[in-house]
Amino acid sequence: MRTDERPLSAVPAWLWAALVCVLASQLAWHRLAVPEGSGSAADLPSPPRPAALRLAAFGEEPAAARVAMLYLQSFDVAGFLPERVIGWLQAALGLDRRAAYPLFSAARIYAEVPDAQRSRAMLQFIHREFQDDPNRRWPWLAHAALLAKHRLRDLPLARRYAADLERKVTATDVPMWATQMEIFILEDMNELEAARILLGGLLESGKVRDPGEARFLKERLDELERRSAGR
């Protein structure tokens, strides 16, 4: 947990009031076009313009980002409109680029709905945002790769995300399973030669320092070589 973040209780009353005014004006405008009492996720309005949010934040942008997320999650998830949810998530990230909760919500709430089209839209959003800060945002792209593989049954998409993890994440504290995902997805795709080459390169690179992990990967490499020879 970041020690420089303050609890929501520490947000000044005037900041809450300013943000409520901005959000309420958006909601009031939307209510003119939407019948009262529908209560669905479609009632979520488009987010205020970034300039309006920054102005309302009065320098308290991380706190304003949390308020925006609280507002977003006051609406039902079922039947949500991806473009509007993504707009609010982008607004929150625009206020606090270091915030983890917008991408956590995208990956663990909105991308896990049983609707492939909505899920894909959220995964694409996560992938785009990952590019801006791979070393901080890798957990959400790793989750996106798992969702693409196991929920969407889209191995090429899962491989695309896994390949970006391997190529763009450079932090030394990232677990090896996250940067090794492409190898095992290739194996699932029956692309044994490509998996063998990647795995052999990983072992030769010296990046795997744990003896147990290195032994496990060497056994997988031997198995891939046997399977490739038997094709």
C-alpha positions as a Markdown table, in Angstrom:
| # | Residue | x | y | z |
|---|---|---|---|---|
| 1 | Met | 0.0 | 0.0 | 0.0 |
| 2 | Arg | 1.3 | 3.5 | -0.8 |
| 3 | Thr | 2.1 | 5.5 | 2.3 |
| 4 | Asp | 1.5 | 8.8 | 0.5 |
| 5 | Glu | -2.2 | 8.2 | -0.1 |
| 6 | Arg | -4.7 | 9.7 | 2.3 |
| 7 | Pro | -7.9 | 8.0 | 3.4 |
| 8 | Leu | -11.2 | 9.3 | 1.8 |
| 9 | Ser | -12.1 | 10.8 | 5.2 |
| 10 | Ala | -9.2 | 13.2 | 4.8 |
| 11 | Val | -10.7 | 14.7 | 1.6 |
| 12 | Pro | -11.7 | 18.4 | 2.4 |
| 13 | Ala | -15.4 | 19.0 | 2.4 |
| 14 | Trp | -15.1 | 21.7 | -0.3 |
| 15 | Leu | -13.5 | 19.2 | -2.7 |
| 16 | Trp | -16.3 | 16.8 | -2.2 |
| 17 | Ala | -18.8 | 19.6 | -2.9 |
| 18 | Ala | -17.0 | 20.7 | -6.1 |
| 19 | Leu | -16.8 | 17.1 | -7.4 |
| 20 | Val | -20.4 | 16.4 | -6.5 |
| 21 | Cys | -21.5 | 19.6 | -8.4 |
| 22 | Val | -19.6 | 18.5 | -11.5 |
| 23 | Leu | -20.9 | 14.9 | -11.4 |
| 24 | Ala | -24.4 | 15.9 | -10.4 |
| 25 | Ser | -24.6 | 18.3 | -13.4 |
| 26 | Gln | -23.6 | 15.4 | -15.7 |
| 27 | Leu | -26.2 | 13.1 | -14.1 |
| 28 | Ala | -28.9 | 15.8 | -14.2 |
| 29 | Trp | -28.4 | 16.4 | -17.9 |
| 30 | His | -28.5 | 12.6 | -18.5 |
| 31 | Arg | -31.8 | 12.3 | -16.6 |
| 32 | Leu | -33.4 | 14.6 | -19.0 |
| 33 | Ala | -33.0 | 12.0 | -21.8 |
| 34 | Val | -33.4 | 8.8 | -19.7 |
| 35 | Pro | -36.7 | 7.9 | -18.1 |
| 36 | Glu | -36.7 | 8.0 | -14.3 |
| 37 | Gly | -36.3 | 4.7 | -12.5 |
| 38 | Ser | -34.6 | 2.6 | -15.2 |
| 39 | Gly | -31.8 | 1.8 | -12.7 |
| 40 | Ser | -29.6 | 0.1 | -15.3 |
| 41 | Ala | -26.0 | 0.5 | -16.1 |
| 42 | Ala | -27.1 | 2.4 | -19.2 |
| 43 | Asp | -27.9 | 5.3 | -16.8 |
| 44 | Leu | -24.2 | 6.0 | -16.4 |
| 45 | Pro | -23.5 | 9.3 | -18.1 |
| 46 | Ser | -20.4 | 10.1 | -20.0 |
| 47 | Pro | -17.7 | 11.4 | -17.7 |
| 48 | Pro | -17.0 | 15.1 | -17.4 |
| 49 | Arg | -14.3 | 16.6 | -19.6 |
| 50 | Pro | -10.8 | 16.0 | -18.2 |
| 51 | Ala | -10.3 | 19.8 | -17.8 |
| 52 | Ala | -13.5 | 20.0 | -15.7 |
| 53 | Leu | -12.3 | 17.2 | -13.4 |
| 54 | Arg | -8.9 | 18.7 | -12.9 |
| 55 | Leu | -10.4 | 22.1 | -12.2 |
| 56 | Ala | -12.8 | 20.5 | -9.6 |
| 57 | Ala | -9.9 | 18.6 | -8.0 |
| 58 | Phe | -8.2 | 21.8 | -6.9 |
| 59 | Gly | -4.8 | 20.0 | -6.7 |
| 60 | Glu | -6.3 | 17.0 | -4.9 |
| 61 | Glu | -6.3 | 14.8 | -8.1 |
| 62 | Pro | -5.6 | 11.4 | -6.5 |
| 63 | Ala | -8.5 | 11.9 | -4.1 |
| 64 | Ala | -10.7 | 13.1 | -7.0 |
| 65 | Ala | -9.8 | 9.9 | -8.9 |
| 66 | Arg | -11.1 | 7.8 | -6.0 |
| 67 | Val | -14.3 | 9.8 | -5.9 |
| 68 | Ala | -14.8 | 9.2 | -9.7 |
| 69 | Met | -14.3 | 5.5 | -9.1 |
| 70 | Leu | -16.8 | 5.5 | -6.3 |
| 71 | Tyr | -19.3 | 7.3 | -8.5 |
| 72 | Leu | -18.7 | 4.8 | -11.4 |
| 73 | Gln | -19.3 | 1.8 | -9.2 |
| 74 | Ser | -22.5 | 3.1 | -7.8 |
| 75 | Phe | -24.0 | 1.9 | -11.1 |
| 76 | Asp | -24.8 | -1.8 | -11.9 |
| 77 | Val | -22.3 | -3.8 | -13.8 |
| 78 | Ala | -24.8 | -5.9 | -15.7 |
| 79 | Gly | -25.4 | -4.5 | -19.2 |
| 80 | Phe | -22.8 | -1.8 | -18.9 |
| 81 | Leu | -21.8 | 0.3 | -21.9 |
| 82 | Pro | -18.1 | -0.3 | -22.4 |
| 83 | Glu | -17.4 | 3.1 | -24.0 |
| 84 | Arg | -18.9 | 4.9 | -21.0 |
| 85 | Val | -17.2 | 2.7 | -18.4 |
| 86 | Ile | -13.9 | 3.1 | -20.2 |
| 87 | Gly | -14.4 | 6.9 | -20.3 |
| 88 | Trp | -14.7 | 6.9 | -16.5 |
| 89 | Leu | -11.8 | 4.6 | -16.0 |
| 90 | Gln | -9.7 | 6.9 | -18.3 |
| 91 | Ala | -10.8 | 9.9 | -16.4 |
| 92 | Ala | -9.7 | 8.4 | -13.1 |
| 93 | Leu | -6.3 | 7.4 | -14.6 |
| 94 | Gly | -6.0 | 10.9 | -16.0 |
| 95 | Leu | -6.3 | 12.3 | -12.4 |
| 96 | Asp | -3.9 | 9.7 | -10.9 |
| 97 | Arg | -1.7 | 7.8 | -13.3 |
| 98 | Arg | -0.3 | 5.7 | -10.5 |
| 99 | Ala | -3.7 | 4.5 | -9.3 |
| 100 | Ala | -4.2 | 0.8 | -9.5 |
| 101 | Tyr | -7.9 | 0.6 | -8.8 |
| 102 | Pro | -9.1 | 1.7 | -12.3 |
| 103 | Leu | -7.3 | -1.2 | -14.0 |
| 104 | Phe | -8.1 | -3.6 | -11.2 |
| 105 | Ser | -11.8 | -2.8 | -11.8 |
| 106 | Ala | -11.4 | -3.2 | -15.6 |
| 107 | Ala | -9.7 | -6.6 | -15.2 |
| 108 | Arg | -11.5 | -8.1 | -12.2 |
| 109 | Ile | -15.0 | -6.6 | -12.5 |
| 110 | Tyr | -15.9 | -5.4 | -16.0 |
| 111 | Ala | -13.8 | -7.8 | -18.1 |
| 112 | Glu | -15.2 | -10.9 | -16.2 |
| 113 | Val | -18.8 | -10.4 | -17.2 |
| 114 | Pro | -20.3 | -13.3 | -19.2 |
| 115 | Asp | -20.4 | -11.2 | -22.4 |
| 116 | Ala | -17.6 | -11.7 | -24.9 |
| 117 | Gln | -18.0 | -8.4 | -26.6 |
| 118 | Arg | -17.9 | -6.4 | -23.4 |
| 119 | Ser | -15.1 | -8.4 | -22.1 |
| 120 | Arg | -13.0 | -7.9 | -25.2 |
| 121 | Ala | -13.6 | -4.2 | -25.0 |
| 122 | Met | -12.2 | -4.1 | -21.5 |
| 123 | Leu | -9.2 | -6.3 | -22.4 |
| 124 | Gln | -8.3 | -4.0 | -25.2 |
| 125 | Phe | -8.5 | -1.0 | -22.8 |
| 126 | Ile | -6.2 | -2.8 | -20.3 |
| 127 | His | -3.7 | -3.6 | -23.1 |
| 128 | Arg | -3.7 | 0.1 | -24.3 |
| 129 | Glu | -3.1 | 1.4 | -20.8 |
| 130 | Phe | -0.5 | -1.2 | -20.1 |
| 131 | Gln | 1.7 | 0.4 | -22.7 |
| 132 | Asp | 2.1 | 3.6 | -20.7 |
| 133 | Asp | 3.6 | 1.9 | -17.6 |
| 134 | Pro | 4.4 | -1.8 | -18.2 |
| 135 | Asn | 6.4 | -2.3 | -15.0 |
| 136 | Arg | 3.5 | -1.0 | -12.8 |
| 137 | Arg | 0.6 | -2.3 | -14.8 |
| 138 | Trp | 1.7 | -5.8 | -15.7 |
| 139 | Pro | -0.6 | -7.6 | -13.3 |
| 140 | Trp | -3.7 | -6.4 | -15.2 |
| 141 | Leu | -2.4 | -7.5 | -18.6 |
| 142 | Ala | -1.4 | -10.9 | -17.1 |
| 143 | His | -5.0 | -11.3 | -15.9 |
| 144 | Ala | -6.2 | -10.1 | -19.3 |
| 145 | Ala | -4.1 | -12.9 | -21.0 |
| 146 | Leu | -5.6 | -15.5 | -18.6 |
| 147 | Leu | -9.1 | -14.3 | -19.4 |
| 148 | Ala | -8.4 | -14.3 | -23.1 |
| 149 | Lys | -7.2 | -17.9 | -22.8 |
| 150 | His | -9.7 | -19.5 | -20.4 |
| 151 | Arg | -12.8 | -17.4 | -20.9 |
| 152 | Leu | -12.7 | -16.2 | -24.4 |
| 153 | Arg | -10.9 | -19.3 | -25.7 |
| 154 | Asp | -8.8 | -16.9 | -27.9 |
| 155 | Leu | -5.3 | -18.2 | -27.8 |
| 156 | Pro | -3.9 | -15.8 | -30.4 |
| 157 | Leu | -5.2 | -12.9 | -28.3 |
| 158 | Ala | -3.8 | -14.4 | -25.1 |
| 159 | Arg | -0.4 | -14.9 | -26.9 |
| 160 | Arg | -0.4 | -11.2 | -28.0 |
| 161 | Tyr | -0.8 | -10.0 | -24.4 |
| 162 | Ala | 1.7 | -12.5 | -23.1 |
| 163 | Ala | 4.3 | -11.5 | -25.7 |
| 164 | Asp | 4.0 | -7.9 | -24.6 |
| 165 | Leu | 4.5 | -8.9 | -21.0 |
| 166 | Glu | 7.7 | -10.7 | -22.0 |
| 167 | Arg | 9.0 | -7.9 | -24.2 |
| 168 | Lys | 8.0 | -4.8 | -22.4 |
| 169 | Val | 8.2 | -5.6 | -18.7 |
| 170 | Thr | 11.8 | -4.9 | -17.4 |
| 171 | Ala | 11.3 | -4.7 | -13.6 |
| 172 | Thr | 13.3 | -7.3 | -11.7 |
| 173 | Asp | 10.7 | -8.0 | -9.1 |
| 174 | Val | 8.1 | -9.3 | -11.6 |
| 175 | Pro | 7.5 | -13.0 | -11.1 |
| 176 | Met | 8.8 | -15.2 | -13.9 |
| 177 | Trp | 5.4 | -16.9 | -14.5 |
| 178 | Ala | 4.1 | -13.5 | -15.9 |
| 179 | Thr | 6.9 | -13.2 | -18.4 |
| 180 | Gln | 6.9 | -16.9 | -19.3 |
| 181 | Met | 3.2 | -17.0 | -20.3 |
| 182 | Glu | 3.9 | -16.9 | -24.0 |
| 183 | Ile | 5.8 | -20.1 | -24.0 |
| 184 | Phe | 3.0 | -22.1 | -22.4 |
| 185 | Ile | 0.3 | -20.5 | -24.6 |
| 186 | Leu | 2.4 | -21.4 | -27.7 |
| 187 | Glu | 2.4 | -25.0 | -26.4 |
| 188 | Asp | -1.4 | -24.9 | -26.0 |
| 189 | Met | -1.5 | -23.7 | -29.6 |
| 190 | Asn | 0.6 | -26.7 | -30.6 |
| 191 | Glu | 3.3 | -24.2 | -31.8 |
| 192 | Leu | 5.9 | -26.5 | -30.3 |
| 193 | Glu | 9.0 | -25.3 | -32.2 |
| 194 | Ala | 8.3 | -21.6 | -31.4 |
| 195 | Ala | 7.7 | -22.6 | -27.7 |
| 196 | Arg | 11.0 | -24.6 | -27.7 |
| 197 | Ile | 13.0 | -21.7 | -29.2 |
| 198 | Leu | 11.6 | -19.2 | -26.7 |
| 199 | Leu | 12.1 | -21.5 | -23.7 |
| 200 | Gly | 15.7 | -22.3 | -24.8 |
| 201 | Gly | 16.4 | -18.6 | -25.2 |
| 202 | Leu | 15.1 | -17.9 | -21.7 |
| 203 | Leu | 17.3 | -20.6 | -20.1 |
| 204 | Glu | 20.4 | -19.4 | -22.0 |
| 205 | Ser | 19.7 | -15.7 | -21.1 |
| 206 | Gly | 20.6 | -16.4 | -17.4 |
| 207 | Lys | 17.4 | -14.6 | -16.2 |
| 208 | Val | 16.2 | -17.8 | -14.4 |
| 209 | Arg | 18.3 | -17.8 | -11.2 |
| 210 | Asp | 16.2 | -20.1 | -9.0 |
| 211 | Pro | 17.6 | -23.6 | -9.3 |
| 212 | Gly | 14.2 | -25.3 | -8.9 |
| 213 | Glu | 12.6 | -23.1 | -11.5 |
| 214 | Ala | 15.5 | -23.6 | -13.9 |
| 215 | Arg | 15.2 | -27.4 | -13.4 |
| 216 | Phe | 11.4 | -27.3 | -14.1 |
| 217 | Leu | 11.9 | -25.3 | -17.2 |
| 218 | Lys | 14.7 | -27.6 | -18.4 |
| 219 | Glu | 12.4 | -30.5 | -18.0 |
| 220 | Arg | 9.7 | -28.7 | -20.1 |
| 221 | Leu | 12.3 | -27.9 | -22.7 |
| 222 | Asp | 13.3 | -31.6 | -22.9 |
| 223 | Glu | 9.6 | -32.6 | -23.2 |
| 224 | Leu | 9.1 | -30.0 | -26.0 |
| 225 | Glu | 12.1 | -31.4 | -27.9 |
| 226 | Arg | 10.8 | -34.9 | -27.6 |
| 227 | Arg | 7.4 | -33.9 | -28.8 |
| 228 | Ser | 8.8 | -31.9 | -31.7 |
| 229 | Ala | 11.0 | -34.8 | -32.7 |
| 230 | Gly | 8.0 | -37.1 | -32.7 |
| 231 | Arg | 5.9 | -35.0 | -35.0 |
